[in-house]
């Protein structure tokens, strides 16, 4: 089935994409893809290599605390 995954935090949209999900493995891949995309977005915002290195030290899980993940069947 096709699903739309949305991730938002504090009213701001962080991520949205449509995935084909058939089983636990394809759902896990969709979640991993979203996680990697959010990390990449964060690194693209950094303005120096020092800021990127500082970001790598932080735990992505801490940044995602309080986020809302919504799945919509299409």
mmCIF file of the N, C-alpha and C atoms, coordinates in Angstrom:
data_MODEL
# 
_entry.id   MODEL 
# 
loop_
_atom_site.group_PDB 
_atom_site.id 
_atom_site.type_symbol 
_atom_site.label_atom_id 
_atom_site.label_alt_id 
_atom_site.label_comp_id 
_atom_site.label_asym_id 
_atom_site.label_entity_id 
_atom_site.label_seq_id 
_atom_site.pdbx_PDB_ins_code 
_atom_site.Cartn_x 
_atom_site.Cartn_y 
_atom_site.Cartn_z 
_atom_site.occupancy 
_atom_site.B_iso_or_equiv 
_atom_site.pdbx_formal_charge 
_atom_site.auth_seq_id 
_atom_site.auth_comp_id 
_atom_site.auth_asym_id 
_atom_site.auth_atom_id 
_atom_site.pdbx_PDB_model_num 
ATOM 1   N N  . UNK A 1 1  ? 0.835  -1.168 0.000  1.00 0.00 ? 1  UNK A N  1 
ATOM 2   C CA . UNK A 1 1  ? 0.000  0.000  0.000  1.00 0.00 ? 1  UNK A CA 1 
ATOM 3   C C  . UNK A 1 1  ? 0.883  1.236  0.000  1.00 0.00 ? 1  UNK A C  1 
ATOM 4   N N  . UNK A 1 2  ? 0.362  2.310  -0.513 1.00 0.00 ? 2  UNK A N  1 
ATOM 5   C CA . UNK A 1 2  ? 1.075  3.583  -0.493 1.00 0.00 ? 2  UNK A CA 1 
ATOM 6   C C  . UNK A 1 2  ? 0.693  4.334  0.775  1.00 0.00 ? 2  UNK A C  1 
ATOM 7   N N  . UNK A 1 3  ? 1.713  4.903  1.427  1.00 0.00 ? 3  UNK A N  1 
ATOM 8   C CA . UNK A 1 3  ? 1.478  5.725  2.608  1.00 0.00 ? 3  UNK A CA 1 
ATOM 9   C C  . UNK A 1 3  ? 2.225  7.050  2.448  1.00 0.00 ? 3  UNK A C  1 
ATOM 10  N N  . UNK A 1 4  ? 1.688  8.071  3.081  1.00 0.00 ? 4  UNK A N  1 
ATOM 11  C CA . UNK A 1 4  ? 2.388  9.347  3.168  1.00 0.00 ? 4  UNK A CA 1 
ATOM 12  C C  . UNK A 1 4  ? 2.879  9.463  4.604  1.00 0.00 ? 4  UNK A C  1 
ATOM 13  N N  . UNK A 1 5  ? 4.175  9.630  4.762  1.00 0.00 ? 5  UNK A N  1 
ATOM 14  C CA . UNK A 1 5  ? 4.769  9.815  6.082  1.00 0.00 ? 5  UNK A CA 1 
ATOM 15  C C  . UNK A 1 5  ? 5.070  11.293 6.259  1.00 0.00 ? 5  UNK A C  1 
ATOM 16  N N  . UNK A 1 6  ? 4.581  11.847 7.357  1.00 0.00 ? 6  UNK A N  1 
ATOM 17  C CA . UNK A 1 6  ? 4.849  13.240 7.692  1.00 0.00 ? 6  UNK A CA 1 
ATOM 18  C C  . UNK A 1 6  ? 5.482  13.281 9.075  1.00 0.00 ? 6  UNK A C  1 
ATOM 19  N N  . UNK A 1 7  ? 6.515  14.096 9.195  1.00 0.00 ? 7  UNK A N  1 
ATOM 20  C CA . UNK A 1 7  ? 7.149  14.310 10.491 1.00 0.00 ? 7  UNK A CA 1 
ATOM 21  C C  . UNK A 1 7  ? 7.150  15.807 10.741 1.00 0.00 ? 7  UNK A C  1 
ATOM 22  N N  . UNK A 1 8  ? 6.640  16.193 11.899 1.00 0.00 ? 8  UNK A N  1 
ATOM 23  C CA . UNK A 1 8  ? 6.597  17.613 12.258 1.00 0.00 ? 8  UNK A CA 1 
ATOM 24  C C  . UNK A 1 8  ? 6.976  17.772 13.727 1.00 0.00 ? 8  UNK A C  1 
ATOM 25  N N  . UNK A 1 9  ? 7.407  18.981 14.037 1.00 0.00 ? 9  UNK A N  1 
ATOM 26  C CA . UNK A 1 9  ? 7.770  19.278 15.422 1.00 0.00 ? 9  UNK A CA 1 
ATOM 27  C C  . UNK A 1 9  ? 7.489  20.752 15.682 1.00 0.00 ? 9  UNK A C  1 
ATOM 28  N N  . UNK A 1 10 ? 6.823  21.028 16.771 1.00 0.00 ? 10 UNK A N  1 
ATOM 29  C CA . UNK A 1 10 ? 6.488  22.399 17.165 1.00 0.00 ? 10 UNK A CA 1 
ATOM 30  C C  . UNK A 1 10 ? 5.768  23.138 16.043 1.00 0.00 ? 10 UNK A C  1 
ATOM 31  N N  . UNK A 1 11 ? 4.878  22.430 15.341 1.00 0.00 ? 11 UNK A N  1 
ATOM 32  C CA . UNK A 1 11 ? 4.084  23.038 14.287 1.00 0.00 ? 11 UNK A CA 1 
ATOM 33  C C  . UNK A 1 11 ? 4.781  23.198 12.951 1.00 0.00 ? 11 UNK A C  1 
ATOM 34  N N  . UNK A 1 12 ? 6.053  22.861 12.875 1.00 0.00 ? 12 UNK A N  1 
ATOM 35  C CA . UNK A 1 12 ? 6.805  22.999 11.624 1.00 0.00 ? 12 UNK A CA 1 
ATOM 36  C C  . UNK A 1 12 ? 6.965  21.631 10.964 1.00 0.00 ? 12 UNK A C  1 
ATOM 37  N N  . UNK A 1 13 ? 6.748  21.588 9.671  1.00 0.00 ? 13 UNK A N  1 
ATOM 38  C CA . UNK A 1 13 ? 6.922  20.347 8.920  1.00 0.00 ? 13 UNK A CA 1 
ATOM 39  C C  . UNK A 1 13 ? 8.411  20.087 8.707  1.00 0.00 ? 13 UNK A C  1 
ATOM 40  N N  . UNK A 1 14 ? 8.865  18.923 9.119  1.00 0.00 ? 14 UNK A N  1 
ATOM 41  C CA . UNK A 1 14 ? 10.269 18.562 8.959  1.00 0.00 ? 14 UNK A CA 1 
ATOM 42  C C  . UNK A 1 14 ? 10.503 17.662 7.748  1.00 0.00 ? 14 UNK A C  1 
ATOM 43  N N  . UNK A 1 15 ? 9.489  16.837 7.421  1.00 0.00 ? 15 UNK A N  1 
ATOM 44  C CA . UNK A 1 15 ? 9.694  15.835 6.385  1.00 0.00 ? 15 UNK A CA 1 
ATOM 45  C C  . UNK A 1 15 ? 8.345  15.329 5.908  1.00 0.00 ? 15 UNK A C  1 
ATOM 46  N N  . UNK A 1 16 ? 8.255  15.072 4.606  1.00 0.00 ? 16 UNK A N  1 
ATOM 47  C CA . UNK A 1 16 ? 7.058  14.449 4.044  1.00 0.00 ? 16 UNK A CA 1 
ATOM 48  C C  . UNK A 1 16 ? 7.458  13.699 2.777  1.00 0.00 ? 16 UNK A C  1 
ATOM 49  N N  . UNK A 1 17 ? 6.987  12.458 2.678  1.00 0.00 ? 17 UNK A N  1 
ATOM 50  C CA . UNK A 1 17 ? 7.282  11.653 1.496  1.00 0.00 ? 17 UNK A CA 1 
ATOM 51  C C  . UNK A 1 17 ? 6.288  10.502 1.408  1.00 0.00 ? 17 UNK A C  1 
ATOM 52  N N  . UNK A 1 18 ? 6.072  10.032 0.182  1.00 0.00 ? 18 UNK A N  1 
ATOM 53  C CA . UNK A 1 18 ? 5.186  8.894  -0.067 1.00 0.00 ? 18 UNK A CA 1 
ATOM 54  C C  . UNK A 1 18 ? 6.053  7.650  -0.250 1.00 0.00 ? 18 UNK A C  1 
ATOM 55  N N  . UNK A 1 19 ? 5.636  6.554  0.377  1.00 0.00 ? 19 UNK A N  1 
ATOM 56  C CA . UNK A 1 19 ? 6.353  5.273  0.309  1.00 0.00 ? 19 UNK A CA 1 
ATOM 57  C C  . UNK A 1 19 ? 5.389  4.153  -0.052 1.00 0.00 ? 19 UNK A C  1 
ATOM 58  N N  . UNK A 1 20 ? 5.922  3.111  -0.685 1.00 0.00 ? 20 UNK A N  1 
ATOM 59  C CA . UNK A 1 20 ? 5.203  1.853  -0.864 1.00 0.00 ? 20 UNK A CA 1 
ATOM 60  C C  . UNK A 1 20 ? 5.597  0.952  0.295  1.00 0.00 ? 20 UNK A C  1 
ATOM 61  N N  . UNK A 1 21 ? 4.636  0.569  1.104  1.00 0.00 ? 21 UNK A N  1 
ATOM 62  C CA . UNK A 1 21 ? 4.894  -0.279 2.274  1.00 0.00 ? 21 UNK A CA 1 
ATOM 63  C C  . UNK A 1 21 ? 4.070  -1.550 2.135  1.00 0.00 ? 21 UNK A C  1 
ATOM 64  N N  . UNK A 1 22 ? 4.763  -2.683 2.197  1.00 0.00 ? 22 UNK A N  1 
ATOM 65  C CA . UNK A 1 22 ? 4.106  -3.983 2.039  1.00 0.00 ? 22 UNK A CA 1 
ATOM 66  C C  . UNK A 1 22 ? 4.224  -4.863 3.275  1.00 0.00 ? 22 UNK A C  1 
ATOM 67  N N  . UNK A 1 23 ? 5.281  -4.625 4.052  1.00 0.00 ? 23 UNK A N  1 
ATOM 68  C CA . UNK A 1 23 ? 5.562  -5.484 5.194  1.00 0.00 ? 23 UNK A CA 1 
ATOM 69  C C  . UNK A 1 23 ? 6.441  -4.727 6.186  1.00 0.00 ? 23 UNK A C  1 
ATOM 70  N N  . UNK A 1 24 ? 6.867  -5.413 7.234  1.00 0.00 ? 24 UNK A N  1 
ATOM 71  C CA . UNK A 1 24 ? 7.688  -4.774 8.264  1.00 0.00 ? 24 UNK A CA 1 
ATOM 72  C C  . UNK A 1 24 ? 9.015  -4.279 7.702  1.00 0.00 ? 24 UNK A C  1 
ATOM 73  N N  . UNK A 1 25 ? 9.588  -5.025 6.768  1.00 0.00 ? 25 UNK A N  1 
ATOM 74  C CA . UNK A 1 25 ? 10.876 -4.624 6.199  1.00 0.00 ? 25 UNK A CA 1 
ATOM 75  C C  . UNK A 1 25 ? 10.751 -3.331 5.390  1.00 0.00 ? 25 UNK A C  1 
ATOM 76  N N  . UNK A 1 26 ? 9.729  -3.225 4.549  1.00 0.00 ? 26 UNK A N  1 
ATOM 77  C CA . UNK A 1 26 ? 9.569  -2.010 3.745  1.00 0.00 ? 26 UNK A CA 1 
ATOM 78  C C  . UNK A 1 26 ? 9.197  -0.815 4.629  1.00 0.00 ? 26 UNK A C  1 
ATOM 79  N N  . UNK A 1 27 ? 8.465  -1.060 5.719  1.00 0.00 ? 27 UNK A N  1 
ATOM 80  C CA . UNK A 1 27 ? 8.164  0.021  6.646  1.00 0.00 ? 27 UNK A CA 1 
ATOM 81  C C  . UNK A 1 27 ? 9.443  0.476  7.358  1.00 0.00 ? 27 UNK A C  1 
ATOM 82  N N  . UNK A 1 28 ? 10.266 -0.472 7.757  1.00 0.00 ? 28 UNK A N  1 
ATOM 83  C CA . UNK A 1 28 ? 11.539 -0.136 8.394  1.00 0.00 ? 28 UNK A CA 1 
ATOM 84  C C  . UNK A 1 28 ? 12.446 0.659  7.467  1.00 0.00 ? 28 UNK A C  1 
ATOM 85  N N  . UNK A 1 29 ? 12.462 0.296  6.191  1.00 0.00 ? 29 UNK A N  1 
ATOM 86  C CA . UNK A 1 29 ? 13.271 1.041  5.219  1.00 0.00 ? 29 UNK A CA 1 
ATOM 87  C C  . UNK A 1 29 ? 12.751 2.461  5.051  1.00 0.00 ? 29 UNK A C  1 
ATOM 88  N N  . UNK A 1 30 ? 11.431 2.631  5.065  1.00 0.00 ? 30 UNK A N  1 
ATOM 89  C CA . UNK A 1 30 ? 10.847 3.973  4.964  1.00 0.00 ? 30 UNK A CA 1 
ATOM 90  C C  . UNK A 1 30 ? 11.262 4.821  6.165  1.00 0.00 ? 30 UNK A C  1 
ATOM 91  N N  . UNK A 1 31 ? 11.219 4.244  7.350  1.00 0.00 ? 31 UNK A N  1 
ATOM 92  C CA . UNK A 1 31 ? 11.620 4.967  8.558  1.00 0.00 ? 31 UNK A CA 1 
ATOM 93  C C  . UNK A 1 31 ? 13.101 5.325  8.520  1.00 0.00 ? 31 UNK A C  1 
ATOM 94  N N  . UNK A 1 32 ? 13.938 4.392  8.081  1.00 0.00 ? 32 UNK A N  1 
ATOM 95  C CA . UNK A 1 32 ? 15.378 4.649  7.984  1.00 0.00 ? 32 UNK A CA 1 
ATOM 96  C C  . UNK A 1 32 ? 15.662 5.736  6.952  1.00 0.00 ? 32 UNK A C  1 
ATOM 97  N N  . UNK A 1 33 ? 14.931 5.722  5.840  1.00 0.00 ? 33 UNK A N  1 
ATOM 98  C CA . UNK A 1 33 ? 15.095 6.744  4.814  1.00 0.00 ? 33 UNK A CA 1 
ATOM 99  C C  . UNK A 1 33 ? 14.741 8.122  5.368  1.00 0.00 ? 33 UNK A C  1 
ATOM 100 N N  . UNK A 1 34 ? 13.656 8.198  6.106  1.00 0.00 ? 34 UNK A N  1 
ATOM 101 C CA . UNK A 1 34 ? 13.249 9.468  6.704  1.00 0.00 ? 34 UNK A CA 1 
ATOM 102 C C  . UNK A 1 34 ? 14.307 9.967  7.684  1.00 0.00 ? 34 UNK A C  1 
ATOM 103 N N  . UNK A 1 35 ? 14.818 9.080  8.503  1.00 0.00 ? 35 UNK A N  1 
ATOM 104 C CA . UNK A 1 35 ? 15.852 9.432  9.490  1.00 0.00 ? 35 UNK A CA 1 
ATOM 105 C C  . UNK A 1 35 ? 17.083 10.002 8.794  1.00 0.00 ? 35 UNK A C  1 
ATOM 106 N N  . UNK A 1 36 ? 17.550 9.313  7.750  1.00 0.00 ? 36 UNK A N  1 
ATOM 107 C CA . UNK A 1 36 ? 18.732 9.764  7.009  1.00 0.00 ? 36 UNK A CA 1 
ATOM 108 C C  . UNK A 1 36 ? 18.476 11.105 6.325  1.00 0.00 ? 36 UNK A C  1 
ATOM 109 N N  . UNK A 1 37 ? 17.286 11.282 5.772  1.00 0.00 ? 37 UNK A N  1 
ATOM 110 C CA . UNK A 1 37 ? 16.956 12.538 5.112  1.00 0.00 ? 37 UNK A CA 1 
ATOM 111 C C  . UNK A 1 37 ? 16.951 13.696 6.110  1.00 0.00 ? 37 UNK A C  1 
ATOM 112 N N  . UNK A 1 38 ? 16.442 13.465 7.304  1.00 0.00 ? 38 UNK A N  1 
ATOM 113 C CA . UNK A 1 38 ? 16.434 14.511 8.330  1.00 0.00 ? 38 UNK A CA 1 
ATOM 114 C C  . UNK A 1 38 ? 17.857 14.858 8.772  1.00 0.00 ? 38 UNK A C  1 
ATOM 115 N N  . UNK A 1 39 ? 18.707 13.848 8.910  1.00 0.00 ? 39 UNK A N  1 
ATOM 116 C CA . UNK A 1 39 ? 20.112 14.114 9.257  1.00 0.00 ? 39 UNK A CA 1 
ATOM 117 C C  . UNK A 1 39 ? 20.788 14.930 8.166  1.00 0.00 ? 39 UNK A C  1 
ATOM 118 N N  . UNK A 1 40 ? 20.545 14.566 6.910  1.00 0.00 ? 40 UNK A N  1 
ATOM 119 C CA . UNK A 1 40 ? 21.147 15.278 5.789  1.00 0.00 ? 40 UNK A CA 1 
ATOM 120 C C  . UNK A 1 40 ? 20.657 16.728 5.735  1.00 0.00 ? 40 UNK A C  1 
ATOM 121 N N  . UNK A 1 41 ? 19.359 16.936 5.947  1.00 0.00 ? 41 UNK A N  1 
ATOM 122 C CA . UNK A 1 41 ? 18.814 18.299 5.966  1.00 0.00 ? 41 UNK A CA 1 
ATOM 123 C C  . UNK A 1 41 ? 19.495 19.135 7.040  1.00 0.00 ? 41 UNK A C  1 
ATOM 124 N N  . UNK A 1 42 ? 19.701 18.543 8.199  1.00 0.00 ? 42 UNK A N  1 
ATOM 125 C CA . UNK A 1 42 ? 20.327 19.275 9.301  1.00 0.00 ? 42 UNK A CA 1 
ATOM 126 C C  . UNK A 1 42 ? 21.765 19.643 8.947  1.00 0.00 ? 42 UNK A C  1 
ATOM 127 N N  . UNK A 1 43 ? 22.495 18.729 8.353  1.00 0.00 ? 43 UNK A N  1 
ATOM 128 C CA . UNK A 1 43 ? 23.883 19.007 8.005  1.00 0.00 ? 43 UNK A CA 1 
ATOM 129 C C  . UNK A 1 43 ? 23.998 20.064 6.910  1.00 0.00 ? 43 UNK A C  1 
ATOM 130 N N  . UNK A 1 44 ? 23.038 20.091 5.992  1.00 0.00 ? 44 UNK A N  1 
ATOM 131 C CA . UNK A 1 44 ? 23.055 21.097 4.933  1.00 0.00 ? 44 UNK A CA 1 
ATOM 132 C C  . UNK A 1 44 ? 22.836 22.506 5.486  1.00 0.00 ? 44 UNK A C  1 
ATOM 133 N N  . UNK A 1 45 ? 22.207 22.607 6.643  1.00 0.00 ? 45 UNK A N  1 
ATOM 134 C CA . UNK A 1 45 ? 21.960 23.906 7.264  1.00 0.00 ? 45 UNK A CA 1 
ATOM 135 C C  . UNK A 1 45 ? 23.203 24.463 7.941  1.00 0.00 ? 45 UNK A C  1 
ATOM 136 N N  . UNK A 1 46 ? 24.144 23.603 8.271  1.00 0.00 ? 46 UNK A N  1 
ATOM 137 C CA . UNK A 1 46 ? 25.341 24.042 8.981  1.00 0.00 ? 46 UNK A CA 1 
ATOM 138 C C  . UNK A 1 46 ? 26.222 24.879 8.052  1.00 0.00 ? 46 UNK A C  1 
ATOM 139 N N  . UNK A 1 47 ? 26.868 25.900 8.604  1.00 0.00 ? 47 UNK A N  1 
ATOM 140 C CA . UNK A 1 47 ? 27.642 26.819 7.781  1.00 0.00 ? 47 UNK A CA 1 
ATOM 141 C C  . UNK A 1 47 ? 29.155 26.609 7.847  1.00 0.00 ? 47 UNK A C  1 
ATOM 142 N N  . UNK A 1 48 ? 29.599 25.632 8.615  1.00 0.00 ? 48 UNK A N  1 
ATOM 143 C CA . UNK A 1 48 ? 31.032 25.370 8.693  1.00 0.00 ? 48 UNK A CA 1 
ATOM 144 C C  . UNK A 1 48 ? 31.276 23.913 9.058  1.00 0.00 ? 48 UNK A C  1 
ATOM 145 N N  . UNK A 1 49 ? 32.484 23.464 8.802  1.00 0.00 ? 49 UNK A N  1 
ATOM 146 C CA . UNK A 1 49 ? 32.831 22.076 9.134  1.00 0.00 ? 49 UNK A CA 1 
ATOM 147 C C  . UNK A 1 49 ? 32.773 21.868 10.651 1.00 0.00 ? 49 UNK A C  1 
ATOM 148 N N  . UNK A 1 50 ? 33.103 22.904 11.410 1.00 0.00 ? 50 UNK A N  1 
ATOM 149 C CA . UNK A 1 50 ? 33.018 22.805 12.863 1.00 0.00 ? 50 UNK A CA 1 
ATOM 150 C C  . UNK A 1 50 ? 31.591 22.569 13.324 1.00 0.00 ? 50 UNK A C  1 
ATOM 151 N N  . UNK A 1 51 ? 30.649 23.261 12.684 1.00 0.00 ? 51 UNK A N  1 
ATOM 152 C CA . UNK A 1 51 ? 29.237 23.083 13.034 1.00 0.00 ? 51 UNK A CA 1 
ATOM 153 C C  . UNK A 1 51 ? 28.769 21.682 12.661 1.00 0.00 ? 51 UNK A C  1 
ATOM 154 N N  . UNK A 1 52 ? 29.244 21.169 11.522 1.00 0.00 ? 52 UNK A N  1 
ATOM 155 C CA . UNK A 1 52 ? 28.891 19.799 11.118 1.00 0.00 ? 52 UNK A CA 1 
ATOM 156 C C  . UNK A 1 52 ? 29.433 18.806 12.141 1.00 0.00 ? 52 UNK A C  1 
ATOM 157 N N  . UNK A 1 53 ? 30.677 18.989 12.562 1.00 0.00 ? 53 UNK A N  1 
ATOM 158 C CA . UNK A 1 53 ? 31.266 18.073 13.540 1.00 0.00 ? 53 UNK A CA 1 
ATOM 159 C C  . UNK A 1 53 ? 30.519 18.142 14.867 1.00 0.00 ? 53 UNK A C  1 
ATOM 160 N N  . UNK A 1 54 ? 30.098 19.339 15.252 1.00 0.00 ? 54 UNK A N  1 
ATOM 161 C CA . UNK A 1 54 ? 29.322 19.479 16.482 1.00 0.00 ? 54 UNK A CA 1 
ATOM 162 C C  . UNK A 1 54 ? 27.992 18.751 16.357 1.00 0.00 ? 54 UNK A C  1 
ATOM 163 N N  . UNK A 1 55 ? 27.372 18.851 15.177 1.00 0.00 ? 55 UNK A N  1 
ATOM 164 C CA . UNK A 1 55 ? 26.103 18.155 14.936 1.00 0.00 ? 55 UNK A CA 1 
ATOM 165 C C  . UNK A 1 55 ? 26.294 16.646 15.032 1.00 0.00 ? 55 UNK A C  1 
ATOM 166 N N  . UNK A 1 56 ? 27.396 16.140 14.487 1.00 0.00 ? 56 UNK A N  1 
ATOM 167 C CA . UNK A 1 56 ? 27.634 14.705 14.530 1.00 0.00 ? 56 UNK A CA 1 
ATOM 168 C C  . UNK A 1 56 ? 27.758 14.195 15.959 1.00 0.00 ? 56 UNK A C  1 
ATOM 169 N N  . UNK A 1 57 ? 28.192 15.048 16.860 1.00 0.00 ? 57 UNK A N  1 
ATOM 170 C CA . UNK A 1 57 ? 28.323 14.653 18.256 1.00 0.00 ? 57 UNK A CA 1 
ATOM 171 C C  . UNK A 1 57 ? 26.966 14.564 18.944 1.00 0.00 ? 57 UNK A C  1 
ATOM 172 N N  . UNK A 1 58 ? 26.019 15.370 18.470 1.00 0.00 ? 58 UNK A N  1 
ATOM 173 C CA . UNK A 1 58 ? 24.686 15.353 19.079 1.00 0.00 ? 58 UNK A CA 1 
ATOM 174 C C  . UNK A 1 58 ? 23.930 14.113 18.640 1.00 0.00 ? 58 UNK A C  1 
ATOM 175 N N  . UNK A 1 59 ? 23.050 13.693 19.454 1.00 0.00 ? 59 UNK A N  1 
ATOM 176 C CA . UNK A 1 59 ? 22.261 12.505 19.166 1.00 0.00 ? 59 UNK A CA 1 
ATOM 177 C C  . UNK A 1 59 ? 20.989 12.917 18.418 1.00 0.00 ? 59 UNK A C  1 
ATOM 178 N N  . UNK A 1 60 ? 20.764 12.342 17.234 1.00 0.00 ? 60 UNK A N  1 
ATOM 179 C CA . UNK A 1 60 ? 19.583 12.664 16.437 1.00 0.00 ? 60 UNK A CA 1 
ATOM 180 C C  . UNK A 1 60 ? 18.307 12.361 17.212 1.00 0.00 ? 60 UNK A C  1 
ATOM 181 N N  . UNK A 1 61 ? 18.347 11.363 18.052 1.00 0.00 ? 61 UNK A N  1 
ATOM 182 C CA . UNK A 1 61 ? 17.171 11.017 18.844 1.00 0.00 ? 61 UNK A CA 1 
ATOM 183 C C  . UNK A 1 61 ? 16.745 12.185 19.733 1.00 0.00 ? 61 UNK A C  1 
ATOM 184 N N  . UNK A 1 62 ? 17.710 12.879 20.324 1.00 0.00 ? 62 UNK A N  1 
ATOM 185 C CA . UNK A 1 62 ? 17.391 14.040 21.145 1.00 0.00 ? 62 UNK A CA 1 
ATOM 186 C C  . UNK A 1 62 ? 16.687 15.115 20.320 1.00 0.00 ? 62 UNK A C  1 
ATOM 187 N N  . UNK A 1 63 ? 17.114 15.284 19.068 1.00 0.00 ? 63 UNK A N  1 
ATOM 188 C CA . UNK A 1 63 ? 16.496 16.286 18.202 1.00 0.00 ? 63 UNK A CA 1 
ATOM 189 C C  . UNK A 1 63 ? 15.071 15.896 17.818 1.00 0.00 ? 63 UNK A C  1 
ATOM 190 N N  . UNK A 1 64 ? 14.788 14.614 17.787 1.00 0.00 ? 64 UNK A N  1 
ATOM 191 C CA . UNK A 1 64 ? 13.464 14.136 17.382 1.00 0.00 ? 64 UNK A CA 1 
ATOM 192 C C  . UNK A 1 64 ? 12.476 14.035 18.546 1.00 0.00 ? 64 UNK A C  1 
ATOM 193 N N  . UNK A 1 65 ? 12.939 14.197 19.769 1.00 0.00 ? 65 UNK A N  1 
ATOM 194 C CA . UNK A 1 65 ? 12.036 14.140 20.914 1.00 0.00 ? 65 UNK A CA 1 
ATOM 195 C C  . UNK A 1 65 ? 10.936 15.175 20.755 1.00 0.00 ? 65 UNK A C  1 
ATOM 196 N N  . UNK A 1 66 ? 9.699  14.766 20.903 1.00 0.00 ? 66 UNK A N  1 
ATOM 197 C CA . UNK A 1 66 ? 8.563  15.658 20.790 1.00 0.00 ? 66 UNK A CA 1 
ATOM 198 C C  . UNK A 1 66 ? 8.024  15.809 19.374 1.00 0.00 ? 66 UNK A C  1 
ATOM 199 N N  . UNK A 1 67 ? 8.651  15.136 18.408 1.00 0.00 ? 67 UNK A N  1 
ATOM 200 C CA . UNK A 1 67 ? 8.179  15.210 17.032 1.00 0.00 ? 67 UNK A CA 1 
ATOM 201 C C  . UNK A 1 67 ? 6.945  14.328 16.862 1.00 0.00 ? 67 UNK A C  1 
ATOM 202 N N  . UNK A 1 68 ? 6.115  14.674 15.897 1.00 0.00 ? 68 UNK A N  1 
ATOM 203 C CA . UNK A 1 68 ? 4.924  13.891 15.564 1.00 0.00 ? 68 UNK A CA 1 
ATOM 204 C C  . UNK A 1 68 ? 5.147  13.215 14.224 1.00 0.00 ? 68 UNK A C  1 
ATOM 205 N N  . UNK A 1 69 ? 4.893  11.906 14.178 1.00 0.00 ? 69 UNK A N  1 
ATOM 206 C CA . UNK A 1 69 ? 4.983  11.143 12.933 1.00 0.00 ? 69 UNK A CA 1 
ATOM 207 C C  . UNK A 1 69 ? 3.581  10.710 12.562 1.00 0.00 ? 69 UNK A C  1 
ATOM 208 N N  . UNK A 1 70 ? 3.152  11.103 11.381 1.00 0.00 ? 70 UNK A N  1 
ATOM 209 C CA . UNK A 1 70 ? 1.812  10.784 10.907 1.00 0.00 ? 70 UNK A CA 1 
ATOM 210 C C  . UNK A 1 70 ? 1.907  9.928  9.657  1.00 0.00 ? 70 UNK A C  1 
ATOM 211 N N  . UNK A 1 71 ? 1.125  8.845  9.625  1.00 0.00 ? 71 UNK A N  1 
ATOM 212 C CA . UNK A 1 71 ? 1.052  7.973  8.454  1.00 0.00 ? 71 UNK A CA 1 
ATOM 213 C C  . UNK A 1 71 ? -0.349 8.054  7.895  1.00 0.00 ? 71 UNK A C  1 
ATOM 214 N N  . UNK A 1 72 ? -0.442 8.292  6.599  1.00 0.00 ? 72 UNK A N  1 
ATOM 215 C CA . UNK A 1 72 ? -1.735 8.390  5.931  1.00 0.00 ? 72 UNK A CA 1 
ATOM 216 C C  . UNK A 1 72 ? -1.768 7.393  4.776  1.00 0.00 ? 72 UNK A C  1 
ATOM 217 N N  . UNK A 1 73 ? -2.773 6.539  4.751  1.00 0.00 ? 73 UNK A N  1 
ATOM 218 C CA . UNK A 1 73 ? -2.912 5.590  3.659  1.00 0.00 ? 73 UNK A CA 1 
ATOM 219 C C  . UNK A 1 73 ? -3.449 6.328  2.435  1.00 0.00 ? 73 UNK A C  1 
ATOM 220 N N  . UNK A 1 74 ? -2.803 6.113  1.308  1.00 0.00 ? 74 UNK A N  1 
ATOM 221 C CA . UNK A 1 74 ? -3.219 6.774  0.057  1.00 0.00 ? 74 UNK A CA 1 
ATOM 222 C C  . UNK A 1 74 ? -3.976 5.819  -0.823 1.00 0.00 ? 74 UNK A C  1 
# 
